């Protein structure tokens, strides 16, 4: 009986340690990846700006269009499309086009079914609130009148917050255009912090006397987001299962080898491959979480 209790205790302690490691990976480890991707995206975006016109710093004076030609087609998913700055919460990130899991790992993601910032209609951007650098971690601190600056290849634009609300993850109606305002910006993220039961939504209006730019060609209707809602597209869970089985297999071999030959060299020799497989398992385990968690 004592052996069973001891084995159960060791099992529970091991499970607790693995859970704590996963939490640490989510809160801090994922931020390293996002920081690296943001550096690459910033270089990509700066290079694109140089091809259109000399880069400018966003101001509060409204849009400074770099072109008067019709808006170009929507760029491919995963590419840098804008730079967003929110002084109140010290946010300064590059926005990618797309809200899939891989897109939001890089930084805030633009909903391809909406126009780009500065264009007519409701431009929408999603972002992580807990993991991958948590770019939208402090959106709840925004209030009416706060400034949001956005730079795209078409110019610099300033928005003013006019509403904050909390909705269900399936409520894609917040991405619809606002009839009372020709150009708006909608930011979405999980709510409350460390949970994905709801979505926090920030609505902002373009602060400019000039008319907004025309929307791009070929925008997918927002109605097609009904399947994924505001959570973003998710990938297959099969890799998660495979990675988990590999981690269990490697961990079992490690335990068996050390149990039969309890030497520190065997412990180290088994710990290294187990740590590697555990890292890959954690990266795939995120597939069971919402894309903008």
Helices and strands as residue ranges (DSSP letters): H 2-24, I 25-29, H 30-52, E 80-86, G 87-89, E 91-97, H 101-106, E 109-110, E 121-126, G 139-141, E 147-152, E 155-167, G 172-175, E 183-191, E 198-206, G 222-226, H 238-260, H 264-285, G 286-288
